[in-house]
Amino acid sequence: MTRKKTDTIAVRTGIGTDTQHHAVVPPLYLSTNYRFPAFGDVPTYDYARGGNPTRAQLEQALTELEGGAGAVVTNCGMAAINLVLSLLDAGDHIVAPHDCYGGTYRLLDSRAKQGIWQVNFVDQSDNDALTHALAKQPKLVLVETPSNPLLRVVDIADICQKAHEAGALVVVDNTFLSPALQQPFSLGADIVVHSTTKFINGHSDIVGGAVVAKTPELAETLAWWGNCLGATGNAFDSYMTLRGLRTLGARVKQHQQNTQAVLAYLQTVPAVRQLYYPGLSTHPAMKSPPVSSLGLVVCSASSLRPIKLGSCALLRGCLYLRLLSHWGAWKAW
Ligand SMILES: Cc1ncc(COP(=O)(O)O)c(C=O)c1O
């Protein structure tokens, strides 16, 4: 999918779909219930946990953007990851990145300690470690690239090929690049997850998530589990996310420009010991082939020397930057 097409899908999402009043921006459906036309005649939507027209519009948009067959919008990114884990049976084996998002690590590790499944955290850029982990015949391989927070990059296509040979499903957390910059299905993934809280919504005013499936069968199973678990997202947050999504292409372009400016500046600051940005020759990701195809990755992180003194001094000197546990929005704080 070309960049232009992705931007166009995002901009046009839901526009002109209101057949009743021809509203340009589609309406928000908050209703919990929907009337059955007659006994036994089940409508498309009956109860909002199972389905909602506004949420369905966001699911359709994310499905199109990722190039999948169906999606489930969830109430946060962790709910999306938890939903995918419903595909596992007791005792199944999972391979996950050693540097995945902390919340993902916590969920996988805590459930493993309860004996629900077995998890192997590996450096997926280390071929031997990956081969060793795949020899245990995992049911699911989770990939997060770039990873949060160190922005390490792995080769999705290569991992998919090896994981499929071992009989595993591959789930890619695409939160960091968003479909504007990376479409994991085209690289062989089976499932894509998002924390839509970040770039997809982009306005720091909702917490949300999504699971997109490559096949209709997987999409149906995930929708069943989404309803069963109560993991689905609410209508208002879906409406807000649709609004944010329409400007994804424009925001990502601006983030890329801003990142270059911040990088150029931070490279001149002596207190900055290391910059974690996959486009820099000092970043381990540069050894990995896919980084060149990503375009410019959006975020960077730095560690400061000496850490406490340096970070305070730098932050005190900033007019508009504050310490936050969030990224992917239109503003710095
Ligand atoms: C890569 C990644 N995946 C998943 C999540 C979880 O998302 P949420 O906070 O929306 O539950 C996060 C949160 O920061 C994340 O960075």
The ligand as a MOL file (V3000), in Angstrom:
LIG
                    3D

  0  0  0     0  0            999 V3000
M  V30 BEGIN CTAB
M  V30 COUNTS 16 16 0 0 0
M  V30 BEGIN ATOM
M  V30 1 C 4.0180 -0.6230 22.3050 0
M  V30 2 C 2.8430 -0.5670 23.2570 0
M  V30 3 N 1.9070 -1.5190 23.2030 0
M  V30 4 C 0.8470 -1.5150 24.0470 0
M  V30 5 C 0.6940 -0.5180 24.9950 0
M  V30 6 C -0.4790 -0.5410 25.9280 0
M  V30 7 O -1.4250 0.4160 25.5490 0
M  V30 8 P -2.4740 1.1250 26.5060 0
M  V30 9 O -1.7120 2.0390 27.4150 0
M  V30 10 O -3.4020 1.8370 25.5810 0
M  V30 11 O -3.1710 0.0410 27.2820 0
M  V30 12 C 1.6420 0.5120 25.0720 0
M  V30 13 C 1.5060 1.5980 26.0570 0
M  V30 14 O 2.3300 2.4720 26.1750 0
M  V30 15 C 2.7560 0.4770 24.1820 0
M  V30 16 O 3.7130 1.4240 24.2220 0
M  V30 END ATOM
M  V30 BEGIN BOND
M  V30 1 1 1 2
M  V30 2 1 2 3
M  V30 3 2 2 15
M  V30 4 2 3 4
M  V30 5 1 4 5
M  V30 6 1 5 6
M  V30 7 2 5 12
M  V30 8 1 6 7
M  V30 9 1 7 8
M  V30 10 2 8 9
M  V30 11 1 8 10
M  V30 12 1 8 11
M  V30 13 1 12 13
M  V30 14 1 12 15
M  V30 15 2 13 14
M  V30 16 1 15 16
M  V30 END BOND
M  V30 END CTAB
M  END
